[in-house]
Amino acid sequence: LRSSFGGRLQDWQEVGQKQVMGFSGAVVSRLVANCSDGKFHVVFKLNAKRLHSLPEDASEKDKFQASRVDESYDNEAAFLREHCEALIAAGVRIPLVYHLNTASDFVILME
């Protein structure tokens, strides 16, 4: 939150319960960021990259599934990076992305 809202962020609260996505294991939380210029309702989505965390003796099936999950999140991140602002500018209602990081795990903070 701090990387998205900077010094404007005063505090934040989690709203409701965390949800865990069945197939991918992604954790999704709804948050309210209290900032000096208002309240922002955001969604925080975290998913650990799977392929690099598998044991060396993982089955080919497990490696394939982990690869597909990682690829899916890479594609989601690429789409948001490349098209989010243009779609919003064109009047398409999609969540505004505040923060997107795929360096180690997949982290997305959006409206």
Secondary structure, DSSP 8 states (H G I E B T S, - for coil): -HHHHGGGEEEEEEEEEEEE-TTT--EEEEEEEEETTEEEEEEEEEE---GGGS-TT--HHHHHHHHHHHHHHHHHHHHHHHHHHHHHHTT-----EEEEE-SSSEEEEE-
